[in-house]
Amino acid sequence: LANTFGGGLYNTYETQEQRDVALAEAKDLNGVNPGVCFVGSLFSFGCAAACWVLVNYITDIFSARPIDLDAVYAV
């Protein structure tokens, strides 16, 4: 089966050292720190949760005290 598909697992003419270098470059993540990304996502989640709580609070206020229909600003 390996001969059918060109010689096995690696079907390239690269040496093992070249493969190791390519693998190390792929693990580099271009200088992006995953920890910073995770902390940033927690901050974004906190902001989104705060906005969600604020919107729910505002809707509770308006549902408890509806705007009169004869008010000028109620269109």
Backbone bond lengths (Angstrom), bond angles and torsions (degrees), N, CA, C in turn:
res aa  C-N    CA-C-N  psi(-1)  N-CA   C-N-CA  omega(-1)  CA-C   N-CA-C  phi
1 L - - - 1.458 - - 1.529 110.78 -
2 A 1.350 117.07 -37.39 1.455 120.42 179.29 1.525 110.95 -65.32
3 N 1.302 117.65 -36.12 1.463 119.99 179.18 1.518 111.43 -69.18
4 T 1.310 117.12 -29.90 1.458 121.17 178.95 1.513 111.56 -65.55
5 F 1.328 117.33 -38.11 1.458 121.65 -176.12 1.527 113.14 -99.91
6 G 1.291 119.14 18.17 1.444 120.75 170.34 1.510 115.53 96.87
7 G 1.279 119.85 23.40 1.445 119.04 169.70 1.503 116.64 108.40
8 G 1.283 120.79 10.33 1.448 119.34 172.13 1.509 114.38 117.56
9 L 1.353 114.34 -148.63 1.465 121.72 -171.83 1.517 112.26 -66.92
10 Y 1.326 117.75 -45.80 1.458 121.66 -178.98 1.517 108.82 -102.22
11 N 1.303 116.31 116.40 1.450 120.91 -179.01 1.530 109.46 -106.12
12 T 1.345 117.08 42.94 1.452 121.38 178.51 1.519 108.58 -128.95
13 Y 1.325 114.41 171.31 1.455 119.92 178.73 1.520 110.92 -102.37
14 E 1.326 118.04 19.87 1.457 122.40 179.20 1.528 109.88 -81.35
15 T 1.309 114.55 151.66 1.462 118.86 175.05 1.528 108.57 -82.79
16 Q 1.303 115.87 169.17 1.463 120.05 179.75 1.521 110.74 -64.72
17 E 1.340 117.86 -34.21 1.462 120.77 178.32 1.527 111.17 -65.29
18 Q 1.329 116.29 -39.43 1.465 119.56 177.71 1.530 111.36 -66.55
19 R 1.317 116.46 -37.26 1.471 119.98 176.70 1.523 111.11 -65.52
20 D 1.340 116.77 -40.38 1.471 120.78 178.89 1.523 111.26 -64.60
21 V 1.330 117.22 -40.22 1.468 120.94 178.10 1.529 110.06 -65.33
22 A 1.327 117.61 -42.55 1.465 121.07 179.26 1.527 110.75 -64.13
23 L 1.319 116.61 -38.16 1.463 120.14 178.75 1.521 110.97 -67.64
24 A 1.333 117.56 -39.81 1.468 120.94 177.55 1.519 111.01 -65.27
25 E 1.332 117.76 -37.57 1.466 120.83 177.53 1.524 110.86 -68.03
26 A 1.311 116.88 -34.68 1.468 119.58 179.25 1.521 111.24 -69.69
27 K 1.318 118.11 -29.49 1.466 121.72 179.16 1.522 112.85 -82.36
28 D 1.346 117.47 -5.25 1.464 121.73 -175.57 1.525 112.11 -69.39
29 L 1.302 120.24 -29.95 1.467 126.64 -179.66 1.531 112.65 62.69
30 N 1.315 117.16 21.71 1.472 123.38 176.44 1.519 112.67 54.97
31 G 1.300 118.19 35.28 1.452 121.74 176.50 1.511 114.89 81.24
32 V 1.311 118.55 5.42 1.462 121.48 179.67 1.523 108.76 -84.51
33 N 1.323 115.65 127.62 1.458 120.69 179.90 1.526 108.71 -90.75
34 P 1.320 119.68 118.54 1.455 121.31 -179.40 1.528 112.92 -61.78
35 G 1.320 117.73 -30.36 1.468 120.26 178.64 1.518 111.81 -64.85
36 V 1.334 116.35 -40.96 1.464 120.23 178.08 1.529 110.17 -65.14
37 C 1.320 117.13 -39.54 1.466 120.38 177.34 1.524 111.17 -62.71
38 F 1.322 116.64 -40.82 1.463 120.41 -179.75 1.526 111.20 -66.85
39 V 1.331 117.47 -43.34 1.469 120.57 178.57 1.530 110.01 -64.67
40 G 1.323 116.91 -38.96 1.463 120.27 176.51 1.513 112.07 -63.60
41 S 1.315 117.04 -36.95 1.463 119.30 178.38 1.527 110.99 -69.10
42 L 1.343 116.91 -34.52 1.474 119.25 176.21 1.531 110.62 -65.79
43 F 1.333 116.92 -39.91 1.464 120.50 176.98 1.529 110.52 -63.15
44 S 1.330 117.49 -43.74 1.467 121.24 178.29 1.525 111.24 -62.87
45 F 1.331 116.78 -40.36 1.457 120.30 177.83 1.526 110.59 -63.91
46 G 1.329 117.07 -40.20 1.468 120.44 178.31 1.520 111.67 -63.08
47 C 1.332 116.86 -42.61 1.469 120.26 177.96 1.527 111.10 -64.00
48 A 1.326 116.92 -42.96 1.462 120.74 179.49 1.525 111.05 -64.92
49 A 1.321 117.02 -40.58 1.464 120.36 179.00 1.525 110.75 -66.37
50 A 1.332 117.63 -38.50 1.462 120.76 178.07 1.526 110.62 -65.10
51 C 1.323 117.74 -41.53 1.474 120.65 176.79 1.523 111.12 -63.68
52 W 1.317 117.18 -39.67 1.458 121.12 179.90 1.538 110.38 -64.29
53 V 1.328 116.85 -43.22 1.465 120.87 178.31 1.526 109.89 -64.51
54 L 1.336 117.18 -41.16 1.463 120.81 179.28 1.526 111.59 -63.37
55 V 1.317 117.21 -42.90 1.467 120.54 178.84 1.522 110.17 -64.73
56 N 1.321 118.15 -41.39 1.471 120.20 177.36 1.521 111.48 -63.51
57 Y 1.325 117.26 -38.27 1.468 120.98 177.58 1.531 110.81 -64.45
58 I 1.317 116.71 -43.71 1.465 120.17 179.82 1.524 111.06 -65.62
59 T 1.323 117.86 -40.50 1.467 119.56 177.99 1.523 111.53 -66.11
60 D 1.328 117.94 -34.38 1.469 120.40 176.00 1.524 110.63 -65.16
61 I 1.327 116.87 -39.48 1.472 120.21 178.36 1.523 110.42 -63.12
62 F 1.348 117.28 -47.39 1.458 119.86 -177.93 1.523 112.31 -70.55
63 S 1.317 118.16 -30.20 1.467 118.84 178.09 1.530 111.08 -75.52
64 A 1.328 117.91 -27.71 1.460 120.63 178.25 1.534 111.33 -78.77
65 R 1.331 117.31 -32.99 1.472 122.37 -179.54 1.521 109.19 -128.18
66 P 1.315 118.54 82.83 1.464 120.21 -177.32 1.541 111.40 -67.21
67 I 1.308 114.73 153.32 1.458 121.28 178.82 1.531 108.48 -75.93
68 D 1.328 116.64 136.34 1.467 120.91 178.25 1.523 110.19 -65.37
69 L 1.310 115.28 145.36 1.460 119.87 -178.40 1.525 112.62 -72.81
70 D 1.327 117.57 -21.60 1.452 119.46 -179.89 1.531 112.42 -90.03
71 A 1.307 117.16 5.37 1.471 120.32 177.91 1.523 109.24 -71.55
72 V 1.323 115.65 147.93 1.457 121.22 -176.77 1.523 110.22 -68.32
73 Y 1.323 118.12 -37.00 1.460 120.92 -175.36 1.530 112.47 -83.04
74 A 1.321 118.42 -4.26 1.474 120.34 175.34 1.519 107.95 -89.50
75 V 1.296 116.12 105.65 1.464 120.30 -175.01 1.505 109.31 -98.65
